[in-house]
């Protein structure tokens, strides 16, 4: 069965006799956190050798063996299958048919609605499929507030909006950045916009931001180097493409404001909410002065297509991600070389 998003929190607290839980989606950190929570709930630990079996993608054929095994110390066993794909479908169906007491937790980022594995789990009455997607909008702002509140820290409204605009692609990295922010202001402290910009402006998301700003400036070499760093730091292809889409949407808003000539790019950038970090504002204004509206809109369509392509089962997601970002840089570089002006 497919778990309604409103019921996910309750299910994760008590999965009952469910035999298989499939965690899929784009937020790898959320998938990992939820999997670990289920393992601790069932087996008391994530690495107890007597009650937890940890399998990689290529070991799906061992699912039945591990799920059938009895714990030498008593209690329910848990089996974790990491990075699963549709190739695990038959093994999972066999476990579901056997109705074994163990809980099998499957981590499978990027599965589409047409995935055979996902469909098999959603159709079974003793299994649960849970989507794990990056928080955004009010949901992300609530996550930021609650995570900081748990550490005795409050955050002002404009700082909250800016912080939410920087985070959210991966739950694990989001929590890490918020922990650093809470540590900086201390217990009973308050986060204002200047503090948020100071603490988060130069952290792990910077390499991806570097890639996006370099791309719209037409700096192909810097784009490639920063993009490689962002992926090496744990950025997912879907998350990178989505960040590119958000970046071009901001450029699109600025370009619309200057389209009729009554507002300069610098003035338009200053109107953006949340505000652009000061040392980036000039770069965004320069891009708005160089990119024509049709080119921005074309890039928006291409990023939307790239995001959909990354989610297809078996798709070379990193290749698609790189092509989307680097094509932006090559287009800007070509326009700059021709003396292009809107």
N, C-alpha and C positions, 0 to 999 in steps of 0.2 A: 504494500500500500504506500501511497505517497502521503507524507506528513504535511499537513497544512502549516504554513509558517507561524500561525498564531499558536499552534500546539507544540512546536519544536521544543521550547524550553521545558515544558512539562514532561514530554517524552524522554528527553535526555536525563531528567531526574529519575524516571522510572520507565524503562523500556519493557518491563514485564517479561513475558515468556518469548518475546520476539527472538527469532533464530538468526536473522541476518539484518544488519543495518548498513545501508549504502550511503556514504557521504560523498556527494559529487558537487561540482560547481567550480567557480573561478578563484575563490579565496582559499588558497592552500593553507594559510595559517589557521583559518577557521576550521577547515577540515581536520587538521592535525589536532587542534585544541579539543574539538568535540570527540574525536576518536580516543584521545587520551582520557578524557572524562568518562567515557563509557567503559574503558578498560579498568580504570580505578573503581568505578561503581560496581562492576561485576566481580573483579578479581582482587580488588584492594590495592593494586599496583599496576604499573605499565610494563614491568620487567620481571615479574615473578616466574622463574623457569618452570615451576610446577603447575601454574595456572594460566600462563599466557604464552601463546605461540606467536612469533612475529615472522611473517612471510613477506618476501618481495614479489614483484610482478611475475617473475618467471617460475614461482613456486605454487601457482594456483592449483596444480594437480595434487598438492598435499592437503588441500582444504578438508576433504572428507576424513583423511587419516587423523589430522589434528583435532577436528571437531568431534570425532568419535572417541578420542582418548579420554581416560578418566584421570582426574587429579589425584595424585598420591597423598595429598594433604586434605582432601575434601573440598567441597565448594564448587561453584560453577566455573568452568574454564572459559577463556576468551581467546579468540583467534583473530589476529590482525593481518590483513592483506593490504600492502601498500602499493600505490601506483597501478591499480588494476585497470584493465581495459576489457573490451568485449571478449577477448580470448578466454576470460575467466567464467564466461556465462554458463557453460556446461557444468563446471565444477560447483558453481553456486547453486544451480538448479538441483543437483544431486543432494547437496546439503539440505536444501529446503524440503525436498521430498522425503528425506530420512527423518525429519523432525527430531533432531538431536537436541540435547539440553544446553549445549555450549552456545555462546553468542559469538557470531562472526562479524567483525567490524571491517568494512571495506572502504579504503580511501581511493577515490577515483575522480580526480579533477578533470574538468573539461568535457564530461559526457554530454552529448546532445539528447534531445527528447527522443530521437530515433535509435539511440543506443540499445543494443540487444540486452546488455546487462541491466541497464536501468529499467527497461520494460519488464524483464523477468522479475525483478524485485518489486516493482510497482504492482504487478498482477498478483503476487503471492500474499496470502492472508497472514503468514507468519514472518513477514519481512517488512522493513521500512526503508523508504528512500527519502533522504533529506537534502534539499538544495542548500549549498553554502556559497553565498554570493557577497561581494563587498558591500558593506553598509554605505549608505549615502543619505544626503539630505537630513531630515529630522532624526532618522534612526542613528546616523553617525554622530550627530551633535549630542544625542542622548547618551550614546556610548562614551563619548569624551567626558561629558559631565559626570556620569556615574563612576567612571574609572578614576577620575581625579577626586571626586567626593569621597570615595572609599579610602583615599589617602589623606583626607582632611584638607583638600585644596579646592578652591572655587575658581571660576573663570568668568571673565566679563564677556558680554554679548559679542562685541566686535572681535575679541580674541578667539571666541568660540567659533565664529564663522570662518575666520582665517585659518585656524587650526584644522577644522573639518575639511577645508579646501586642500590642505596639504597631505592629509592622511586618508586611510580607508581602503587602499588597494589590497592590503593583506592584514588580517586581524592581528597576527603575531607581531608584525613590525609596528602596527599602530599602538599596541599596548606598550611595546618597548619605548617608543618615542614619548608616550604619555608618562611613563615611569621616569624618564629623564627630566621631563618638564616638572613633574611633582617634586623630584629630588632637588631641582634648582631653586624652586620657591620655598620649599620646606613645608612641614605640617602647619596647618592654619594659614598658609599663604594664599595669595590671590594672583591669578595670571591675567595680566593686561596685554594689550596688543603688542607693545614693544617687547615684553618678555617672551611672548610666543614667537615673534619674529627672530629674536636673538637666539632662542634655544632650538627652534626647529628650522631656521633658515639655512643652516649649514650641516644638516644631519644626513641620514642615509638616503633620503629621497633626492638629494641634490644632483647626483649623477644622472638621474632620469630627467630632471628639470634642465640640466645642462644640455642634454641631448636634444630636447624639444626646442629650446631657445636657439641652440646652434643650428638646428634644422631649418627654422624659419629665417635665420640669418644667411643660410646658404653655405655654412661651414661644414662640408661633408666629412672632413677628417675628424674634427672635434665631435661631430654627431656620432660617428662610428665608434670612436674611443669611449665616449660617455655612455653610449647605449650598451656596449660590451660590459662596462663596469656595472651598470644598473642590473643587467641580467645575472652577472656573476654574484651580485649582492643578494640575489634571491627574488628579483622581480620576475613575475610571470608574464609570458607573452600577451595574454589577454589583458592583464593589468597595465602593461606598457602601452598597448594599443588604445585602451580606454583613456589613459592619461593623455595620449596624443590627441584623441578626439576632444577631450575637455579643453586642452590647450588651444586647439583650433576654434572651438566654440567661443572662447574668450577673444581671440583675434577677430572672429566674425562679428562679435558685438561691438568691438572698437571700430571695425571697418564700416559698419552700418552707421555709427555715429558721425563719422567723418565723410560719409559718402556725398552729402549735399554741400560740403565745403564750408559749413558754418562753424565747425569745431575742428581744432587741430588734433592730431593723434595723441599728443601729450595730454591735452585736456580730456579726451575720451578715456584714456587709460586711468586718469585720476578718478573717474566716475565709477570704475569697476568695484563691485562688492562680491566677495571680500577683496580688500585692496591688494595690489601687486607689490611684492617686496621691492623696496626702493631701487636696488641695483638692477632689478629686472625691468622696471618700468620703461626705461629708455630703450631697451632692446625690443620690448613689445610695441612701443610707439614707432620705432624704425621699421619693424615688420609691417605694421599697419599702413605706413606710408609707401611701402613697396609692393605689397600684395594686393592685386585687384580683387574685388568681391567675387567674380566668377571663379577665380583660382582657389579662393578660400572655400567656397561652396563645393567645388569639385573635390577638394581634399577631405571635407567633411563626409561626403558620400563614400570616398575610398576607405576612410577609417572605419565607417560603419560596416562596410563589406568585409574589411580585414578582421574586425571583431567577430563577425559571424563565421568567417572561414576558420579562425583559430579554434572555435568551439566544436568543429566537426571532428568526429572520432577518426583518429589516424592521420589528421592533417599535420603537416610540418609547421607547427605553430610558431616556433622561433624564427623560421625562415620568413613566414608571412609577416611577423612582427617587424623584423629587420627591414624587409622590403618596404613596408608602409612608412616607417620613419625615415629611411634613407632616401626614398623617392621624394619625400618632402624637401630634404636637403638638396638633392640634385635639381629639383624644379626651381628652388630659390636661387641656387648657384647659377643656373642657366639664365634666369631672368636678370640677375645682377650683371652677368657677363655681357648681356645685350643692352645694358643701360635701361632696363625696364622701369617704367613708372606708371602708376595707375592713371 
